[in-house]
Amino acid sequence: MKRIPVEVYEEATKLLEYNPETGLIRWKVRRSSSCKKGWFAGSINSSGYLRVGVNGRRLRAVSYTHLTL
């Protein structure tokens, strides 16, 4: 698995909120009309993994959540 670049992780922590009790990732800020504050972040890819887009990079949610713990 590729490592998340530090600058992408830092931006993700500004934009995303991870709740370890529920396992949910939500947006901290409104990004667009289709991506509002408090909404769930990401989508399921063809392999069944949750992926979240941050600054043009598609991150596997599991990579982000492991770094926030």
C-alpha angles and dihedrals in degrees: 000000000000119000120246111246112245094240092053092048091049091050090047091054089054092050105033136057120202121199108200092193093060099022091230126140117207135179116258092198138031109260100175142332089283095045113052133175111276095020121125113268126228140009137249115262127213091271092055097253123133109240127190125199117224120173094336094313121112108217127192104240092224090062091053095045093051090055094050095056 
